[in-house]
Amino acid sequence: MRKIIPILSVLMFLTTCSEHKKSDVTNEIDVKQLLEHVNKTQEVEQSLAAIDSLEQIGEVHPPTSDYLRGLVYDMGWHYRLAGYYYQRAYDAYEEPIPDWDSYAKTGYRLAIMRSNMQDYEGSMIISSRLIAQADSLRSVGSSAFPQTYHAGLLSHIADCQISLRQFDEAKINKLKSYELMTIDDSPKNRMQMIFNNAESFFIMGDLEDTDEWLQLAEDKFEDWASGVNNTYIDRDLVLEYAKAISLLRANILQSRGKVVEAANAYISINDTNLLRHPINLDLTVQYLMAASRYEEALGFMNRLDTLSPPSEQPRITFEIIRDRMVPRYEAYLKSGHKDEALNTATQIIDAIDSAVVIQNRNAVAELSVIYETEQKDRALEQKEAESRMQLIIIMGLLILLIVSGVALWRIIIAQRQLHQKNRELYDTIQQMQLREEEQQAALSDLPETTMNAQQKLYQRICQLMKDQHPYTDSTLNRDSLAQLLNTNYNNVAIAIRECADGLTVGDFIDNWRISHASQLLANSDEPIGIVIELSGFQSRSHFNTLFREKYKMPPSEYRIIAHEKRSCAFTQTSSRS
């Protein structure tokens, strides 16, 4: 939601440019419509071409042109490119600042983009510098720094503090930002600030204050919406906030246990393209999860994931794991998608490892930023100290690289050792199966005159298993097995116990099923789920448990090794021929 706040100003600017001087390009292409097109379709090329044309004919110049490019990429959810152009525009301003309004707007967008990429410390540093400049101007009676951006930066610092779980400091800055905004006579700006505060207090778990802020936001929304100009972007922005207010109201009601009222508030929201905005999608997912509507929540989670390509996704942090991946795991699990839940759990484990590495890097980077800020005005000492700090950073990065390399090397070695161990175990399993077959064959070769009744019955049981494969029927038990042999289950149980090393009938049947499954895994490409069904198992977990107990490795690893062995044998046979 916060990223849409400055869009109106840039649209007004571009429209004004078009009125002053029309080129061939701007006569054919309405810049405002192009930005509307980006907002709806996320296609940015036409808008970038229009900005290039305006720059070529001298209607806009850097840093304004770079800011506009950043805004177009921002609206198209290309975070890295947006951040790149915002940074170019911000770095182009030098003291004395010629245009405080444009400078504040650019710095504000850069700070927002940093936080979108989870660089909260970097975002707070930019915001703090801008606030210090605003405070300095105010101290000498100057109003050059726009009050709206002054308040917005304070609010943004509070948002970063919320992400860092610094709730007490965040509440103070939220109140300060609102106190600055009350001077502004724009109902829209006040409503946006108030709604932002309502959302922030809800995130911090303060429902009482959230209710007060949201009620105030609804009042200001009515004032703003009643006077909105009849333009596309204004009407869409009104709809966006209307949905956001209803979504936040639904979440508050759900948190208070008012399930019916929450559902009614949610139903009142039409699912349009505006609901693809991350803030509203997050509020939607939060409500659906709280309301135990997990399948719907998964749909909106998928929409969140497709907002930008993988190359533009924010880096993995503990916040992303907590707010995106863990809820996805919970939704999969509670909606009965166990395999997807298991895959997500594996991804969470991998993501935690990645986040730990990133956190270590951030710790080193934070030292550099703190040092640079504190030593900013110490010219001669700064150079010497900066060299020492750069050396520390390089050493830290080298140490981190070495530790990461050693850890990765150990993981690779461990995986290779485990795989080799499983290959050896596979050979042992084949020898064990061969011995079992030889024992059964030896029993079959005994003269009937030398066998007792139990041995004869056991021989019949084994022959039945070989010829008819009754164990592939998941309903087979000792009673049905006895019926197939025209005897009673006591005789079957005694024969198996005495001739199969004390096994029960159930264990005996499971052994045949496991052996059959191992053959299918080794000699076919059927999915493991199909193999389980074809082998007579009713439960995947029961199959996995028995398979691991007998073969000391998971079925998937067994299949990989079996196929490797078969491929190797085929290669050797081909080379001999």
N, C-alpha and C positions, 0 to 999 in steps of 0.2 A: 504494500500500500504506500509506503513512504516514498518509493521511487517514482510515483506518478505526480507528486506534489509540484515539481517545477516544470512540468510539461506545458502547462497553459502559458507560462511566460515565454517559452521559446517559440510556441506557435504564434503568439502575438508578434514576436520579433520578426519571425520569418514572413508573416503576412504583411507587416509594415515594409519590409525590404521589397517585397513584390510590388507594393503600391508605388514606391518611389521610382523604381526603374524596372521595366520588364524587358528581359532578353528573349531571344527566340525560344530558348529552353523553358524559361519560366512562364512564357505565354502558353505553352503546350502542356506544361505539367504544374499543377497547383502544389506548392510545397506542403501546405497544410494537409492536402489529401494524401500526399505521399507518407507523411508521418502517421496519418490515420491508417494507411495501408500497412505500415510496419506494425502498428499497435494490434491490428487484427490478424495479420498473416505471418508476422515475423520475417518478412522479406525486406532487406535493407538496401539493396543495390540501387534502386531508383532514387531513393532519398539521398544516398551518398552522391549520386551523379548530379542531383539538383544542387547540393551544397557545393560541389566542385565548380559548377557553372557560376553560382553566385560569387564564389571566391575569384574566379577568373575575370569576371567583369567588374570586380572591385566593390561589390555590395557588402561583402563580409571579409574580414581579415583575421589571421591568427592573432590572439588565441581563440577568438570567437568561433572560427571555422572548426578548429579542433574540438572545442566544446560541443558543437552541434554534431560532429561525427560521433563523439562519445555518446551523446544522447541517443542518436539513432541506433548505435550498437546496443546501448543499454535497453532500449525499447524492444530490440530483437533478441534480448537475453544472451548476447555474446559478451560475457563479463570481462574476459581478458582484453579484448579489443576496446571495449568501453573504458576500462581502467587505463589502458595505454594512452588513449586520446585525452581523457580527463587529466592524466598526469602531464602530458605535453602542454595542454592549455594552462594548467596550474603553474608549471615551471616557467612559462613564458612571462609571467608577471614579475616585474622588478620594482624595487622602491625608487621613487615614490609611486604608489599604486595609482594608475590613471583613472580606473573605473572600479570603485569599491563594490558596486552591485554585481558586476560580472565576475569579479574576483571572488566574492563571497559565494556566489552561486556555483562557480567552478570548484572551489575548495570543498563546499558542502557535498557536491556530487561525488567527488573523489573519495571523501571520507566514507560516504554511503557504500561506494563500490568496494572499498577495502573491507568493510564489514561483511558485505555480501560474499566475499571470498574468505570469510572467517579470520581475517587479519585484524582482530579487534584492537590490539596494541597499536598497530600502525594507524588505524582509523582514529583512535583517541588522540594520538600525537598530532595529526593534522587538525583535528577539531580543536584541540587545546591551543594550538598556535593561532588559529583564526579567532577564537574567543579572547585570547590575550590581546590581539590587535583591536578587536571590538571594544574591550574594556578600556584600552589605552585611549582610543578615540573618544569614548564617552567621558573619560576623566577630564578631558580638556574641552568638553562641551560640544564635541562634533557628533553629528548624526549621520556621517558618511557611510558607516557600516550599517547595512539594512537590518532593522530590528527583527524582521521575520527570520532571517538566516541566523542571527544571533541566538534567538530562541530555539530554532531548529537544531543548531549545533549542540546546545545544552541538552536537548531532548535526545539527540543521537548519542552523545556520550553516555547518557543514562541507559540507552538501549544496549550499548556495548557492555556497560557494567552489569546489566541483567544477564547478558550472555556469559559473563565471568562470575556470576552468582554474587555480585557485590550489591545486594538489595538495598541496604540502608543508604549507601551513597547514591544509588539510582533514584530512590524516592525523593531525596533532596533535590537532585538536578531536574527531575520531572516538575516539581513544584516551581523551581526557579524559571524553567522554560515557560511555564504557563503564566507566571507573573509578568514576564516580558511580553507575551502574546496578548495580554488583556489590553495593552495600549493600542494594538492594531485594530482598525475599524472594519476589517474584512471578516464577515461571518464564516466564509469558507476556511480561511486560515485558522481561525479559532476552533472551528469544528474539527478540522484535521488534527490539530494539536491535542484537543480534548480526547478524541477517539484514540489517538496514539497512547495517551496516558491511561485510558481505560483498559486497552489491550495489555499494556505493560504491567499494570497492577494485577490483572488477571493472571498473567504469567508468573508473577511473584506470589500468587496464592492469596492475595488480600481481596476477598470477595466483597467486603463491605465498601471499601473505597472504589472498587471496580463498579459497583452498582451506581455510586454517586457520579463517577466520571461518565459512565455510559448514558445515564439519564440526562446529564448536561450536554453530552454529544448529540443525543437525539433532539434536544431543544434547538441547539445551534444548527443541526442539519435541516430542520424545518425552516429556519430563517434563511439559510443559504439556498435550499432547493426551491423555495418560493420565488427567488429572484434570479435564478439561473438564466443566462442568455440562451437563446435557441440555436446553439451550435452543437456540432457532433461531439466534440471532445468533452464539452461541459456536461452534456446529458449522459454520456458514458461514465464520466467521473462520478456523477450523482448516483447512477445505478451501482457503481462499484462500492461506494460507501454505504448505500442502502443495504446491499448484500452483506457487507462487512459488519454493520451494526446488528443485523438480524442474526448472523452467525455467532457473533460474540454473545448476544443475548441468549441464544440457544445453548451455548457452552456454559454460561452462568447458571441458567435454569437446571441444566443437567447436573452440574456440580452440586447444586442445592437439593438434588433428588426430585425435582419437579419434572418428571419424565414426559408427561403429556404436554405440558406447556412448552417444553424444549422441542418436542417433535413438531408441534404446531408452528413454532418460530422457524424451524428448519424447512418445513414444507412450503412456507411462504416465499422461499427463495427460488427463483427460476434459474435452472442450470444453463447459462449462456456462456459465450466465449469469455466473458469477463471473469467467470469463475476459474479461468486458467491462471489467474494471478497467484503467485506463491503464497502471499499472505492469506488470501481467502481460501486457497486450497489447504493450507496448514490448519486454519480454523475449521474447515469442513472435516478433514481427517480427524482432528481432535474430538469433534462432536461425535462423529460416527463410531470412533473407538470407545468413547465413554458410553455410548448408547448400545454397545455390543452389536453393531451393524458392520461386521468385519468384512464381508464380501464387498460392500459398497466402499468401505474405507480403502480396501486394496485397489479398487478402480481409481480412486483419486490419488493414491500414492503413485500409481503408474503414470498418471498425468503429470504429477510433479517431476517424475524422473525424466520425462520426455520434453521438458521445457527448453533444455539446451543440450547440444551434443556432448558426448563424454569428454571431449577435449576442453570444453568450457565449464565443466562441472567444478564446484568448489572442492578443495582438497579435503581428504578425510580427516575429521577431528572427532574428539569424544562427543561434541555436541551433535554432529551429524549422526554418529552411532546411536546416541541416546534418543534423538528426536525423530530420526528417519528409519534406521535399520531395526532397532529394538521393537518399535511399534509394528513394523512390517512382520517381524518374526511372530509377535503376539497375535496379529491378525491371521496369519497363515495357520498357526497352531489352533486357535480357537474356532476357526472356520473349517477345520478338518483337513487342511492341506499339509499333511505331515511331511511329505517329501520336500515340498517347498520350504517348510519351516526348518527342516534339517539343513537344506542348502543355505538358507539365510543365516542360520546359526554359525555355519562354517565361515560365511562371509564376514560375520561380526567378529569372529576370532581373528581372521586375517586383518580386518580393519583396525582392531585394537592394536595389533602389532605395528601397523603403519602409523597409527596415531601417536604411539609412543615415540617412534623415530621423529615424527614431525614436531612433537612437543619438545623434544631435546633440541631440535634445530631452532625452534622459536625461543628457547631459553638463551641460546647463544646470541640470536639476533636481538633479543630484548636488551642484553647487556650493551650491545653496540648502539642501540637507539638511545638508551638512557645516557650513555657516555656522550654521544653526539649532542644531545640536548643540553646537558649541564655544562659542556665545554665550548658552547657555541661562540661566546664572546671573548674567549681567551686565545688570541691569535697565535703567538709564538709557542706557548705551552701546548696549545691544541695540536699542533703539527707533530710534536714529539710524542705526546700521549696517544694521538691517533695511530701513529706507527706501531706503538706497543700494543694497542688494542687490536689492530689489524693482525698482528702476529698471534695474539691470543685466539682471535677468531679462527685464523687459519689452522692453528694447532688444535683447537676444539673440533673444527670440521674434519681435520685429518684423523683425530682420535675417534670421532664418530664414524668416519668412513672405515677405519680399521676395525672397530668393534662390529660394525654392521657386516663387513666382509668376513670376519672370523665367524660371526654368528651364522651367516649364510653358508659359509663353507662347512661348518659343523652340521647344519641341517642337511645339506646335500650328502655329506659323508654318511650321516645317520640313515638317510633314506636309502642310499646304495647298500649299506650294510644290512638293513632290514630286508631289502629286496633279495639280496644274495642269500640271506638266512632263509627266506621263504622259498627260494628256489631249491635249496638243499632239503628243506622240509617237504617240498612237493615230491622230490625223489623218494624220500622216506615213506611218504603216503602211498606212492605207487607200489613200493616194495611191500608195504603192509597189506594193501589190497590184493596183491599177488599171493601173499601167504594165506590170506583168508580164502581166496579162490582155491588154492591148493589143498587147504584143510577140508573145504567142502567137497572137493573132488576125491580126496582120500576116503572121506566118509562114504561117498557114493560108490566107491570101488570095493568097499568091504562086502564079503559074502553075506547074504541075508541070514544065513545060519549062525553067523557069529554076532549079529546085532540083536540087542534087546529091543523091547517094544518102543521105548522112548527114542532110540536111535533111528528106528524105522520111520516113526512118525516125523522126526526132525528132518530126515531125508526127504520125505514127501513134502514137508513145508518148504524146504529150500527149492525143490524142483518146481513147486507151484509158483514161488516167487520169481524164478527164472523164466518160466514159460508164459505165465499169464499176467505178471506185474500187477497183482491186486493192490499193492501198496500205493499205486498212483491214485487210487480212490481215497479221497480225504476222509471218508466215513469208515474206512476199514479199522476194525478193532479186534480184540481177542474173540468176541462172540461171532462176528461175521467171518473171521478167519477159520474158526472151528467149524462153522457151517459149510464153508467151501471144502473142508477136509472130511465132512461127514463124521465128526467126532464132537466131544464137548470141550469147553474152554479150559477145564482143569487139565485134561490130557495135553492140550497144546502148551499151556503154561509150564507144566512139568518137563515136557520134552525140550522146550527152548531153554529153560533154566539149567537143565543138566547137560545139554549139548552145546550151549552157547555161552559158557563161562558165567552162568548166573544171571543172564539178562532177563528182564521182564518182557512180556509180549509187546508192550508199547515201545520199549527201547529197541527191541528186535526189528519192529516195523520201521521205526524212525531210522535205524541204521541202513536199511534197504533204501529208504527214501533219500537219505543223505548221499548214499553211494550213487543212486540214479541221478541225483541233481549234479553231483560232481562230474559225471560223464557228460551230461548236457552242457554244463559250463565249459568243459574242455573241448567238446566236439561240435558246438553250435554257436551261433551268434544271437540266439534268442535273448530278449531282455530278461534280467534276473527275475522280475515279477512273473513272467510267463514260465520260467524254469521252476519257480516255487509251486505254481499251480500244477504243472505237468508232473511234479514229483509227489503230489498228494498232501502238501502242507496247507493248512488253513490260515496260518499266521506268519507274516514276514518276520516278525520279531522272534518267534519260536524257531523258525528256520535259521536265522542269523545266529541265535544262541547255540543251537546244536552244531551248526557248521563250524563256528569258532572253537567250540569245545573239542570237536573231533580232529579238525585240521589245523587249529592254532593260527588261522588267518581268515580275513573276511572273504566272502565269495568273489568279490570283484578282483581282489589280488590273486586268488586261485585261478580265475579265468585268464588274467593277463599272463601269468607264468605258464599255464597250460598251452596257451596260444604261442608263446615264445618258444616253448619246447617243440611244439608241432612244426612251427616255421623253421626252426633250426634243423630238425630231422629231415624236413622236405628239402632244404638247401643242401644238406650233406648227401642225400640220395641223388639229387640232380647233378651234383658235382662228380659223383662216382660214375653215373651213367654217361 
